[in-house]
Amino acid sequence: MEAIIVAVVIAVLIIMVLSASIKIVPQAHATIVERFGRYQRTLNAGIAIIIPFVDRVKPRIDLREQVISFPPQPVITEDNLVVGIDSVIYFQVTDPKAVSYEVANFMMAIEQLTVTTLRNVIGSMDLEKTLTSRDSINAALRGVLDDATGRWGIRVNRVELKAIDPPQSVQQSMEKQMRAERDKRAAILTAEGEKQSAILMAEGARSAAILRAEGSARAAVLNAEGESEAILKVVEAIRNADPDSRVLAYQYIQSLPEIAAGESNKIWMLPTELSGPMAHLVEALRPSQLPPTQA
């Protein structure tokens, strides 16, 4: 019975030793192993065997890309204005040994280094340049942070500024300026629209006047052509009829009332060619003299 108990105890001890000897490291993680307090090796993803009670395994280190978002930091610009800046850093642990032994708390170290670098970079810029130079600020921060954190076994992949908040008075001035710019653009667009409308209306009126003038000219030409054709037909008819001077004199007499209808017509001009035929016509139209009656 005692042998069985001893065997069970030994088996339990063996199981405990084996379980303490086997370490499983998840993917994208690493673990530092210390032997008697000194660095012994780095355990990567997979199964590893250690010596129980001799090797000590430190907490796992995440090798994936990590993101740190810092609260707004007050930074003074070159023109002595205080702006609040929110920043985000994307970094990745590349050397688990260095990040374990080169810096005590790499998260706090990155945060403090970011704040210091941000104040140095923004302090050399005025407010306007700060608001319009995010890319250059990001590049400067990334360069400084990557150089400083390289010896810690950390690679800074990207630095982004989430927000740059100028003082309230400056924000109000900027809003007024933006409102004035919008009003100016609206006024310019309205003026350009009115100008274009006036141009279109003027071009339309000119086109209409040209069309009316062309229509009037065409109508006058057609009227003149009609009158010319009518005169030619009348002349042709008269030529075909071969009228004598008495007929012409009669037609002239018929048209005299129309000639005299105007107020300015005070003198009538009688062609000499018609004086003879008109005399004959008057003589012909005079009542015939009857012979005297016999008493």
DASUL-V605286 format. One record per residue. N is the residue number from 1. RES is the residue in one letter. D_LAST is the distance of its C-alpha to the last C-alpha in Angstrom with 1 decimal. Layout:
n->[N,N]
res->[RES,RES]
d_last->[D_LAST,D_LAST]
This chain:
n->[1,2,3,4,5,6,7,8,9,10,11,12,13,14,15,16,17,18,19,20,21,22,23,24,25,26,27,28,29,30,31,32,33,34,35,36,37,38,39,40,41,42,43,44,45,46,47,48,49,50,51,52,53,54,55,56,57,58,59,60,61,62,63,64,65,66,67,68,69,70,71,72,73,74,75,76,77,78,79,80,81,82,83,84,85,86,87,88,89,90,91,92,93,94,95,96,97,98,99,100,101,102,103,104,105,106,107,108,109,110,111,112,113,114,115,116,117,118,119,120,121,122,123,124,125,126,127,128,129,130,131,132,133,134,135,136,137,138,139,140,141,142,143,144,145,146,147,148,149,150,151,152,153,154,155,156,157,158,159,160,161,162,163,164,165,166,167,168,169,170,171,172,173,174,175,176,177,178,179,180,181,182,183,184,185,186,187,188,189,190,191,192,193,194,195,196,197,198,199,200,201,202,203,204,205,206,207,208,209,210,211,212,213,214,215,216,217,218,219,220,221,222,223,224,225,226,227,228,229,230,231,232,233,234,235,236,237,238,239,240,241,242,243,244,245,246,247,248,249,250,251,252,253,254,255,256,257,258,259,260,261,262,263,264,265,266,267,268,269,270,271,272,273,274,275,276,277,278,279,280,281,282,283,284,285,286,287,288,289,290,291,292,293,294,295]
res->[M,E,A,I,I,V,A,V,V,I,A,V,L,I,I,M,V,L,S,A,S,I,K,I,V,P,Q,A,H,A,T,I,V,E,R,F,G,R,Y,Q,R,T,L,N,A,G,I,A,I,I,I,P,F,V,D,R,V,K,P,R,I,D,L,R,E,Q,V,I,S,F,P,P,Q,P,V,I,T,E,D,N,L,V,V,G,I,D,S,V,I,Y,F,Q,V,T,D,P,K,A,V,S,Y,E,V,A,N,F,M,M,A,I,E,Q,L,T,V,T,T,L,R,N,V,I,G,S,M,D,L,E,K,T,L,T,S,R,D,S,I,N,A,A,L,R,G,V,L,D,D,A,T,G,R,W,G,I,R,V,N,R,V,E,L,K,A,I,D,P,P,Q,S,V,Q,Q,S,M,E,K,Q,M,R,A,E,R,D,K,R,A,A,I,L,T,A,E,G,E,K,Q,S,A,I,L,M,A,E,G,A,R,S,A,A,I,L,R,A,E,G,S,A,R,A,A,V,L,N,A,E,G,E,S,E,A,I,L,K,V,V,E,A,I,R,N,A,D,P,D,S,R,V,L,A,Y,Q,Y,I,Q,S,L,P,E,I,A,A,G,E,S,N,K,I,W,M,L,P,T,E,L,S,G,P,M,A,H,L,V,E,A,L,R,P,S,Q,L,P,P,T,Q,A]
d_last->[208.4,208.7,207.8,204.6,203.7,204.4,202.3,199.4,199.7,199.8,196.8,194.9,195.8,194.8,191.5,190.9,191.9,189.6,186.7,187.3,187.6,184.2,181.1,177.6,174.8,171.2,168.5,167.0,169.9,173.1,176.5,179.0,182.7,185.4,189.1,191.4,188.6,187.3,184.3,185.4,182.2,178.6,178.0,174.6,172.9,175.3,178.9,181.6,185.4,187.0,190.5,190.8,192.3,192.1,188.4,185.9,182.3,179.7,176.4,173.8,171.2,167.6,166.3,162.7,160.0,160.0,157.4,158.2,155.5,156.4,155.1,152.8,154.5,153.5,153.0,152.1,149.5,149.5,147.1,149.5,147.6,149.5,148.1,149.5,149.9,150.7,152.2,153.3,155.9,156.5,160.0,162.5,166.3,167.4,171.1,172.9,176.1,174.3,172.3,175.6,177.7,175.4,173.6,174.8,171.5,168.8,166.0,166.7,167.1,163.7,162.1,163.6,162.9,159.3,158.9,160.5,158.5,155.3,155.9,156.7,153.5,151.1,152.7,151.4,147.8,145.3,143.4,140.3,142.3,144.5,141.5,140.0,143.2,144.7,145.3,147.1,149.2,150.1,151.2,153.3,155.0,155.7,157.2,159.5,160.6,161.2,163.4,165.4,165.8,166.7,170.4,170.3,169.5,165.9,162.6,159.5,156.6,153.7,152.9,149.8,148.4,147.0,145.5,145.2,144.6,143.8,144.3,142.0,140.3,139.5,138.2,135.8,134.6,134.2,132.2,129.9,129.5,128.7,126.2,124.5,124.4,122.8,120.2,119.5,119.1,116.8,114.7,114.4,113.5,110.9,109.4,109.4,107.7,105.0,104.6,104.2,101.8,99.7,99.8,98.7,95.9,94.7,94.9,93.0,90.3,90.1,89.9,87.2,85.2,85.6,84.4,81.4,80.6,81.0,78.8,76.1,76.3,76.2,73.2,71.4,72.2,71.0,67.8,67.3,68.0,65.6,62.8,63.6,63.6,60.3,58.7,60.2,58.7,55.3,55.5,56.7,53.8,51.3,53.0,52.9,49.2,48.4,45.3,42.9,42.1,39.0,41.2,43.7,41.1,40.0,43.6,44.2,41.3,42.8,46.1,45.0,45.4,49.0,49.6,48.3,50.4,53.5,54.1,55.2,52.1,50.2,49.0,47.3,48.2,45.5,47.0,45.5,45.6,42.8,40.5,38.8,38.5,37.3,34.5,33.4,33.9,31.7,29.0,29.4,29.3,26.2,23.1,21.0,17.8,14.8,12.2,9.1,6.3,3.7,0.0]
